[in-house]
Structures are given as structure tokens and as C-alpha cells.
Amino acid sequence: MYDVVIIGAGVTGCASARELSRYKLNICVVEKEEDVCCVTSKANSGIVHSGIDCRPGSLMAEMNLLGNRLMEPFSRELDFEFKRIGSLILCFSEKDLHKLNDLYQQGIENKVPDIRILDKTELRAMEPNISDQAIAAIYAPSSGIVCPFGMNIAMAENAAENGVEFRFDTKIKNIFRTKSGYRLTDENDTVIETRCIVNAAGVYADKFHNMVSSHKIHIVPRRGEYCLLDKMESAVSRTIFQLPDEYGKGVLVTPTVHGNILTGPTADDYEDKDAVNTTADGLEKVNMSALKSVPSLPLRKVITSFSGNRAHEDGHEFIIKEAEDAPCFVDAAGIESPGLTSAPAIGIRVSEIISGLLKPDINPDFKNTRKGILNPKKLSKDEYAALIREKPEYGNIICRCEMISEGEIIDALTRILPAKSMDGVKRRTRAGMGRCQAGFCTPRTIEVIARERQISQLAVTKSGGCSNMVCGYSKESIQEDKK
Amino acid sequence: MISSVDIVIIGGGPAGLAAAISAKKNGIEDVLILERDHQLGGILNQCIHNGFGLHTFKEELTGPEYAQRFIDQTEELGIAYKLDTMVMDISSSKTVTAMNTVDRLFEIKAKAVILAMGCRERPRGALNIPGCRPAGIYSAGTAQRLINIEGILPGREVVILGSGDIGLIMARRMTLEGAKVKVVAELMSYSGGLKRNIVQCLDDFGIPLKLSHTVVDIRGRERLESVVLAEVDSHGKPVAGTEEEYQCDTLLLSCGLIPENELSLAMGIKTGSVTNGPVVNECLETNIEGVFACGNVLHVHDLVDFVSEEAALAGKYAAEYVKSDGNHTDAGKEILILHENGVRYTVPEKIHINRMPDELTVRFRVGAVYKNCYISVYAGQKRILHKKKQIAAPGEMEEVRLSKKTLEEISELEQITVKVEET
């Protein structure tokens, strides 16, 4: 019997788990995928929004502003990449200037710190590669960028270090009310009993909510397609937005914390909650919109494209509360943008609700810090050399584009929540995330994963399930044909 | 601690080996090769098919055999090399920072540097192919390494996009390993590979080649399940209604190679927008004095024989540079080699007549398929070369040889132009 079961190991679920681990509670995170950060949390803009475009007075605005403020201390405690680089919202025509002003006023109302309107000259001085067509912009210095994987994994690892259990490949099929709480069953009919549930199931949060509540909610997967460009120094140094439309913040151009340039997202509503394919039209739209902001953007430097689904709830508002007719079932639903920004605040809010319900004792052993995977590139040359002397595997570069050593990959594979797959390694270390997109390192990474996990190379997957990287040994299939 | 060396060569593939051998033979004792893989030979080690060395050795060798001839010479000449060694940085003053498990992090000050890092394959993302991102999508070279070095078969039902040589070779290789290669699709209306590879790798095995076709969708959540091909129009845009779905568990991409010039760019070397390789002069020297480039890092070659030939020149010129203590013979005026009318680039793209050899090979590619055309070279307004070609195609590198004597006879020479002239 758990005190709390959290459905979903995305950033919302893991932020909640981390905050709840401050209490003496028996907590379990259940996740249908093989790892944390596998769905919406892995495929987004990685932006820490300023909060300008949230509706004043909304929960979104509150969580966004608080999340933004908390990001810096969180990133220090939990050792993940965060940079407060500021953002610009571009206005391209005189007739839209009133919209820019309205947005600015909204930002003031939301108490977004230090925002101001720039004229064309100031804008060009700040970002020389911005389109000539942009006539004004709102500058929001509090906006930032974060490594979405790094943040999600950091929260999960800290939660695990503080005693939270994680069950992966666990797809919840049913939830029943019991006398003492809830009974969850998964696809293998494994039964999990709990006093409380935190519903952090992203695009599936409506499904679980609606199993226990008669106040139905509806979540649409709103797909966003992105392109990632190779590392470059001179494109833009802040996050560049255009004036938002009814579907959201529009296509942005931003540096990432690792020095790449990211463009996207589109916003299209689909039925299929699992589908995250990109489309020719979507990618074309991303490219065209990105060029509108930064005409000189070298699109031939695109190294990959991807898409993710925002969990868009019909009311376009976060639902973070105990369900009215389902006691101890706490929703963290409708967490679309600015969900990543808000995650630290959402975790705290969820934790407050649960602690109000269960009145738990404080966990005296709670440790609020966590150390990330050692990044030798942050060491001095002498320290780096000393590290290789002690652990030679740090001198063996596996991923040449990102310069990731075998030591870092082994670290990722042996942590408290270890990577199990190619994608797991990639999201923790960046091995395979560079300009050759794992062309060179794939065979070597497969080898290291197989060795460290003591499995056959044939069992190594891209992302769990049946996503095996390879199918057999050479000549084997000819042997089979002969049989 | 910083050690010093006369010539450091970045990369121990065919270009690096030939450059090292040549530098040594031209009188430089202190040559060091830095290689990131476990062995010398570079990508040749995974190219176990034959067809290498026809020009150099007048016989057909496999990739490893071809490499071995150079590795043997390297050993015989006592040339130093470090394996499993990754170069992290080269400063513009030619200090190389590298790393391996034995020497750890170390720096080497070189009098001359030869860049021979080779190239990488264009990944899926750079091709803007929409669809899902399941397992089973490999660049052709990755699949080649898996099969030929690791002994692992990536998949059993295969579609190949791109008819570059690696894609063609892999169509045959996968077939020989028992996989079913269903089709090779090529975006262009002509193949990007050598004619002989189309015959020997596709035709001989009955593998269809669909020209003017591309992948418009990739399906499958975990492992690849199918790809959708469509015909493209003359602008490369898919034609609606021509989509055809192919069930497969593997998609191989052979859609072009990109010279690996991240180190070069970081040290301030200028690269050409067509080749993506350093801009070099007649000595294969980059804009940084004493830094030379050769092989696929300079421009992508079809035949390793030409890589070896070019690299040997880079080694020779680097040796001369070191022997002259960094003082070049008076180079005189710099003459640009322009490319026009169907010629996409030239290597080199600038020369000094004083310093050029009696006969200088200029290599280039054309941008489309030309039949019964002429390759012409103009020195200023004067046509100095007019070579008939039955066929010139982007997949096969072309060359012209410039005579020093001819160029010297032209007064006030400002520029040379290489172009395709149709009859």
C-alpha cells in the first residue's frame, strides 16, 4: 500500500515526486514508458517563459511566474542546465503595435519583472540578425532556457535518492475506488494499492481523471513540430518569439543551453495521443516562420526534426487540485506550455495539496541536492587529465560530435535511475545528439550499453519496448533460410 | 607539458596515411599521426568490397587491403602514430590539444598541420524527411560498420534512400547477408554513384532503382514498419498521388557526405560553400600558413586513389614548408580559378604560378548530367584547354591538368575559368 502513486514520470510527475519526498511518505511513480522524460517533457521548446502571455489571474500565470523564479535555485540544487538569456517578442507591422502594447500591459499586470518595449533600433542593436521587418519588440529579461531532459531527470533522480520508487513499462489500465483509497491495475493485471493518486499523465490525464470523476475533462494533443540546428555562435542570443496567436506563442527561434539553435513549434490538434510524427507541411511552416524572424538562419544546418504533443485542456488552464468527487485523487492536468517553466511550482502545489490530505511527517533524511552526470568539459585541463588517470574511460571519446566519453555513458548507465536504451543515454549525456546524429557512435554506444547492462547487443533498444536497434548477427539469416 | 613535432596529421585514414608517408619521404623525420579509431585505415576498414586501387596499384583491392599497403609503409618508415586519440582543438598557432586514455589530455606544438579528418554522412534530419522516429533508420555507413566490423545485421527488410556509392554498396552487402533490399530511391533524375556500382550492386541483384523518388513518410512507433516513397517533380517536390508504401524494418540513408571541418572552422580556416572543405591553394594549403588539407575533409572524393594522390601532395608541400622554416618561396601573384556554367567548384581554387608544379591537377564536379560536352579552361579570355567528354555527371569527379608553361606565357593573367561547354 502506497501513500501516493504518481501517474507519469514526465516533468510534472517528477517535480511532484521530488517535492513529496520531503515527507515521510511511501511514494511510487508509475510510467508507461521505459524511462523518465519520454513523452511531452522530452519534446518541447525548453524555454523558461517570462509569463507575459498568461491570462492575468489564471493559475497558469501564477505557476509560470513562480516557476520562473524558482528555476535558478532548482537548477543549482539539482545540477541541471539553465540560462536566463531573456526573450523578445517581435512585432512585424504597425497595425499589430496595439497587440504588442496590450501584451506588454498584460505582462505588467502579471508582474513580469523588467519588461520593456524596444524600438527597431534598440532591437537591432540587441539582436543584429533579426529581420528588418520587425519594427518593435517586447524584451523580457527574466525569460530563460533549460535542458528539458536534464531538469526532468534531475528531479526524478533526486526523488529516487529520497526514497521514491519508480515503476517503468507500467501502463495503467484501470483505477478503482477502494475503502482506503484507490486500486490501480496495469496491462499485466498487476495491482497497485494507494491512498492518494497524483494524475500527471500528460496527454492521457483526461483518461485517468474521467475513470474516477463524473466531472469530465477533455485533453487534446496539440502537436508541435521542431527543427534543431547545429551549434553556431552568431544566429541569435535570446529566445525570439513572434506575436502570439490563438494557438499559442507561435514559432520561436532560440539558442539551446547546449549552443544549438531550435526552431518551432507548430500547433495542430490531432486525435491520436501517441502520434508524434513530423509532417512535410509542419516542417515547412517551422522553417518559413523561423526565417521570418531571422532571415539569415542557415537552414541547411538542420540536424534533426521532431515533434511533441502539448496536453491542451479545453479550458486552456492548468488543473491542479483534488478532483471534486474523487477524494485524494489530485490532478495535475492540462499541463501544456508553460508547463516546463511551471514544473517546480506545480510540484510544490501538488505537494501542498497531498500533505494537506495526508498530514505526513517531515522526512528527516530529505536531501535537497543532487549531483548530475560528471561533465569533464567543465573541468580544468589538469582536473580533466587527473580524471582520466583515475578513470581511463573518460579519455575514450565515443560521441565525437558532442565529445562524450565512455566514462559519461557508463555513469548514465549506472545511476540510481539508469539509462537503459540509446535514447536514455542520449538524453542523459548528449551522446548521439550532435551533427552526425549518432552515425558514428551508434555501434560503439550499443556495445557499451550491452556490456554495462550485461545484455546481448541484439537486445539493445532505441527507446524500450520493441525498438531494437539491430536484428541479428551477420550471416545468421542465411543460415535460417537454409533450415 | 607541451611537446613539439614537425608535422602533425589529423586523421589516420587513407588521406592521413598517404600524407604522412609523403612527408617522411620528402625528408621530414618528425611526423605524428593522430587517429581517433582503434586502428589506422579509417573508413577503408569497413569497405570490405573490392574495387580499390585500380589507378594506384593497377589491381583491384578491398578497402582493408588498400589501407594495409599504406599502413605497412607507415610502419616501415617508422612514422609515429597514436590511436584512440581524439583531437579536441587546434589553435591557429598550430598547437593541437588531444586526448586518449594513455597520454590523457596533451598538447603538441606543430610546425605544420595536415588536416585529414574525412567526412560524415548527412543525417536524416538534414534531409527534412517527415514522419516518425523509430529504430531502424541508419546512415548507410553506420550499417556498413555494424555488418562488416561488428558482425551485426541492422535489419532484414530494407529500403535505401540515395544512390550514392555507399548506398549502392550496402544494397549488395545487405542482400549478401540475407536481407531483402526492396528498392533504392534517388531524389535526383540520375544516380549519385559510380556507374560500375549501379551495375554490380543493383542490376546484378535485381534491385530496382527508382530515380526522381524520395521518402515522404516514415511509419512505425518502436521499430520502423514502413516508408512511403513518392515521385518528385523537376523541383524535387513530391507529386501527390504517386505515394507507394513499402513495408520494411530498415531505412538506409545514403544522401551525401559532409567534410568534417569543425576543428578547421574553430581554428579559423575558411571553407568553401559548395565543398564545405577548406579553401586551398596549389600547395593544398589553407588560409592559415602551414596548415594543409587533403582527402574527404577537403572535398568528397569518389575514388580513394585520388585521395592518396592528393594527400601525397599535401605531405610533400607540408614537408617543404617545414624545411623552409616556414618561409615559402616567393609565391607571386594569386590567381583565382573560377568555376562557371555547370562546374560547381574547383580544388584548388587559387594558385600561384611561381610555385605551382609543371603540371597541376585541378579537380571539380559538374552540377548536372552532360552528354557530349567539352570541359574548357580559359586563362583570362584565352581558351587553353578544350576536352571532349562523352558524359560528365555529378557522381564522378572530373579533373583538368594545367600546364605551368602555358600559364607563364600568358601576360597579365588575372584569373582562370573552368566551365562546361556544350556543343
Interface residues (C-beta under 8 A of the other chain):
Chain A: C227 L228 D274 A275 V276 N277 T278 T279 A280 G282 L283 R300 V302 I303 T304 S305 F306 K381 Y384 A385 I388 R389 P392 E393 G395 N396 I397 R400 C401 M403 M422 R435 C436 Q437 A438 G439 F440 T442 P443 I446 E447 Q457 L458 T461 K462 S463 G464 G465 C466 S467 N468 M469 V470 C471 G472 Y473 S474 K475 E476 S477 I478 E480 D481
Chain B: R36 D84 M86 M88 M99 N100 T101 V102 R104 L105 R120 E121 P123 R124 G125 A126 N128 P130 G131 C132 R133 P134 A135 G136 Y138 S139 G141 T142 R145 L146 I147 I149 E150 G151 I152 L153 P154 G155 R156 E177 G178 A179 V216 D217 I218 R219 R221 E222 R223 P238 D249 E262
